[in-house]
Amino acid sequence: MPMVTVSISPLQAAGIRAAVDTGTYASSSEVVREALRMWDAARKRGEICDVPHAVNDPDGAVKSSRCVSDMFADYEAETHRHN
């Protein structure tokens, strides 16, 4: 599997560690892969920001969509509602 190095915030790192420590995920790689699957699915549904289109659409003809951070906030809220 290809390896990619990314920088994340301390809060994001703590969230990943917590997900692994609680047994929700087996590894930090599993957390990131799940996040990327969620991002890809939301992107394909048109639910997240498409910054290049927004920049190239000064008149706002392209429907505004939500940002990745909005999607993950919704996911976290939903997870906490069921726990």
N, C-alpha and C positions, 0 to 999 in steps of 0.2 A: 504494500500500500504506500502511495506517495506520502512524504512528510512535508508539512508546511509549518513554518514558524510564524506565530502571530503575537501581537502585544495586546493584553487585555488589562482592564482596570483592576485594582486590588479588590474592589467589591465583586466584580465578575469572577475573579479567581476564588474568592471566599465562597461564592455561590456554587461554583463547580465542586470545590472541596466538600461543601456541606452535602451536596447531592450524592457524592461518592460515600462520604462518611455515614450517611443515614441508610445506605444500601439501595437508594433509588436507582443508582447507576453503578455499574461495576468498575468503571474507570473514567478519568477525565476525558479521554478520547471519545468514549461513548456519549458523554454529555454534549460535546462539541458536534459530533456527527448528528445527534438528534436535533440540535439547534439548527444545523445546516439543512437538514431535511425539512424542518418546519419553515425555514426561510425560503427554500426553493419552492415548496408547495404554495406558500402565500404569494410569492413572486409570480408563479404561474397563474394563480387566481386573480392577479392584479390588485392584491390587497396591501402592497407595500410601496413606498416611495420609489419613483423612477426618476432619479435626479437628472440624468442626461436629458430626458424628455422635458422635464420641468424647465431646465435651463434653456432648451431650444423652443420653448412654448411660452413666450412672454405674455401672450394674450390669455393664457389659461384655458386654451381649448381642450387640452388633455385633462381628463377627470383627475382631480387630486386624489391621491391615495395615501394610505397610512404608512408610517415609518416602521422599520423593524423594531425599534424600541417600543412602539405602541403594541405591536403584536406580542412581544414577550411580556409586556406588562399585563395584557389580557390573559395570557397563558398562566402567569404567576397568580393572578387574582382567581382564576378558575381553579387552579390547583389548591389554593388555600381555602376556597369555599367547600371543597370536597374532603378536606382533612379535618 
